[in-house]
């Protein structure tokens, strides 16, 4: 009888920074951690793979099929653009969207504003499912599908680097600036494309293509709000 294993990679990528979290899971009553949960500095690894035998073993599984065939830095240059936003209310008894739109001020400056009216206060528990999708014959999962306890995250964002990266994309433009509980509506005010462009192409560059960032919010243990933000990343010449 064969065991079933799942191999997970979480990658944080920049021109001079590559961090890879490698986790191996084995199925017994669901998939559970098995043997390895390991984070490696990719740039140091690429300089000398032999000095880290665990990373080398997992790297040898896939690197020969990639273009990661040299040490850092990696030159990545692209530009982000909003293409659409969709906000869906899943349970009006708890919360509902008051507005949700993209505004184009001019050809180069666009921003997103969203307001969710909370009908059940206070909010004492929050969970957020974050899924990144990329378009290839329809939108398909790409790299991240992750659920975070929002209240725990707000107490200490630095302990969860993946959640912090996605939180840093929008939280500076919201009134979610304190820990739970919440006794007010949730507002995202004028999240501009210039800020996202820096986050998506400089802080953590992504390859060019069309993306959807899906976020499903559960408040007080009820799935309530879904926001899908569509972006296009296009390559620009240096």
C-alpha positions in Angstrom: 0.0 0.0 0.0 1.3 3.4 -0.9 1.2 6.4 1.4 -0.2 9.7 0.0 2.1 12.8 0.5 1.6 16.5 -0.2 4.5 18.8 -0.9 3.9 22.5 -0.3 6.1 25.4 -1.3 5.5 29.0 -0.1 7.8 31.4 -1.9 8.7 35.0 -1.1 10.5 36.4 -4.1 12.3 39.6 -4.8 15.2 40.7 -7.0 17.6 40.1 -4.1 15.5 38.0 -1.7 14.2 34.5 -2.2 12.7 32.7 0.8 11.1 29.3 0.4 9.1 27.4 3.0 9.1 23.7 2.2 6.5 21.6 4.0 5.9 17.8 3.6 2.5 16.5 4.7 1.3 12.9 4.9 -2.3 11.8 4.9 -3.8 10.2 8.0 -7.3 11.4 8.7 -6.4 14.5 6.6 -3.0 15.7 5.6 -0.7 16.4 8.6 2.9 17.6 8.9 5.4 14.9 8.2 9.2 15.1 8.7 9.9 18.5 7.1 8.7 22.0 7.6 11.7 24.1 6.6 12.5 27.6 5.4 15.6 28.3 3.3 17.3 31.5 2.1 17.1 30.9 -1.7 19.8 33.3 -2.6 22.3 31.7 -0.2 21.3 28.3 -1.4 21.8 29.2 -5.1 25.3 30.4 -4.3 26.3 27.0 -2.9 23.6 24.3 -2.9 25.9 21.6 -1.4 26.1 23.3 2.0 22.5 22.6 2.8 21.7 18.9 2.1 18.0 19.2 3.0 17.4 22.1 0.7 19.5 20.5 -2.0 17.4 17.3 -1.9 14.1 19.3 -2.4 15.8 21.7 -4.8 16.9 18.8 -7.0 13.3 17.7 -7.3 12.4 20.7 -9.5 15.2 23.3 -10.1 16.5 21.5 -13.1 13.2 22.2 -14.8 13.2 25.9 -14.0 15.1 29.0 -15.1 16.5 29.5 -11.6 20.0 28.6 -12.9 22.0 31.4 -11.5 22.5 33.3 -8.2 20.7 36.5 -7.2 19.8 39.1 -8.2 16.9 38.4 -10.6 15.8 41.2 -12.8 12.0 41.5 -12.8 10.3 44.6 -14.2 6.5 44.9 -14.6 3.6 47.3 -14.0 0.3 46.6 -12.2 -3.1 47.8 -13.3 -6.6 47.4 -11.8 -9.0 45.7 -14.3 -12.1 45.0 -12.1 -13.4 44.5 -8.6 -16.4 42.4 -7.5 -17.9 42.6 -4.0 -20.5 40.0 -2.9 -22.5 39.9 0.3 -22.9 36.4 1.6 -25.0 37.1 4.7 -26.7 40.5 5.1 -27.7 39.7 8.7 -24.1 40.2 9.7 -22.7 42.7 7.1 -23.3 44.0 3.6 -21.5 46.2 1.1 -22.5 49.8 1.0 -20.2 50.6 -2.0 -17.4 48.9 -3.9 -15.8 50.5 -7.0 -12.7 51.4 -9.0 -12.2 55.1 -9.8 -10.0 56.3 -12.6 -8.8 59.8 -11.9 -6.7 59.9 -15.0 -4.9 57.4 -17.3 -2.3 56.5 -14.7 -4.0 57.0 -11.4 -6.7 54.6 -10.2 -7.9 53.7 -6.8 -10.3 51.3 -5.1 -12.8 52.2 -2.3 -15.0 49.7 -0.4 -17.3 50.1 2.6 -18.9 47.2 4.4 -21.7 48.1 6.8 -21.6 45.8 9.8 -25.1 44.8 11.0 -24.0 42.6 13.9 -21.8 44.3 16.4 -19.4 43.8 18.0 -17.1 41.7 15.7 -15.2 39.4 18.1 -13.8 36.8 15.6 -12.5 37.1 12.1 -11.1 34.7 9.6 -9.9 35.6 6.1 -9.4 33.2 3.3 -6.9 34.7 0.8 -6.6 33.0 -2.6 -4.4 34.1 -5.5 -5.5 33.0 -8.9 -3.9 33.5 -12.3 -5.6 33.4 -15.7 -4.8 30.5 -17.9 -8.0 29.5 -19.8 -10.0 30.8 -16.8 -8.7 31.8 -13.4 -6.8 29.0 -11.6 -5.1 28.7 -8.2 -1.6 30.2 -8.2 0.8 29.8 -5.3 -1.4 30.9 -2.3 -4.7 29.7 -0.8 -4.5 30.5 2.8 -6.8 31.1 5.8 -5.7 33.4 8.6 -7.2 34.2 12.0 -7.6 37.9 11.6 -7.8 38.7 15.3 -4.6 36.8 16.1 -2.9 38.4 13.0 -3.8 41.9 14.2 -2.2 41.2 17.6 1.1 40.4 16.0 1.4 40.7 12.2 5.1 39.9 12.1 4.7 36.3 13.3 3.0 35.3 10.0 5.0 36.6 7.0 2.6 35.4 4.3 -0.4 37.0 6.0 1.6 40.1 6.6 2.5 40.4 2.9 -1.1 40.3 1.8 -2.2 42.4 4.8 0.3 45.1 3.8 -1.3 45.3 0.4 -4.4 47.0 1.7 -4.5 47.4 5.5 -2.7 50.8 5.5 -5.8 52.2 3.6 -8.4 50.8 6.0 -9.7 51.6 9.4 -8.7 48.1 10.6 -5.9 49.6 12.7 -6.5 47.9 16.0 -7.1 44.5 17.5 -10.4 42.8 18.0 -13.2 43.5 18.9 -14.6 45.9 16.2 -17.5 48.1 16.9 -17.6 50.0 13.6 -18.1 49.5 9.8 -15.1 48.5 7.7 -13.7 51.0 5.2 -11.1 50.7 2.5 -10.3 54.2 1.3 -8.6 55.0 -2.0 -6.2 52.1 -2.3 -4.2 53.3 -5.2 -2.6 51.4 -8.0 0.8 53.1 -7.5 1.0 51.6 -4.0 0.0 48.2 -5.2 2.4 48.4 -8.1 5.3 48.9 -5.7 4.1 46.0 -3.5 3.6 43.6 -6.5 6.6 44.5 -8.6 9.3 45.7 -6.2 8.6 44.3 -2.7 7.5 40.8 -4.0 7.6 40.7 -7.8 5.2 38.5 -9.6 5.5 37.3 -13.2 3.4 39.1 -15.8 -0.2 38.0 -16.4 -3.8 38.5 -15.2 -4.5 37.9 -11.6 -7.4 37.7 -9.2 -7.0 38.2 -5.5 -9.9 36.6 -3.7 -10.7 37.4 -0.1 -13.5 35.8 1.8 -14.2 37.3 5.2 -15.9 35.4 8.0 -17.1 37.6 10.9 -18.4 36.1 14.1 -18.0 32.6 12.6 -20.2 33.4 9.6 -19.0 33.7 6.0 -20.1 37.2 5.2 -18.2 39.1 2.6 -16.3 38.2 -0.6 -14.0 40.6 -2.5 -12.3 39.7 -5.8 -9.8 42.2 -7.1 -8.6 41.7 -10.7 -5.2 43.0 -11.8 -3.0 42.8 -14.8 0.8 42.8 -14.5 2.5 43.6 -17.8 6.2 43.6 -18.5 7.9 47.0 -19.2 11.2 47.6 -20.8 14.1 48.7 -18.6 
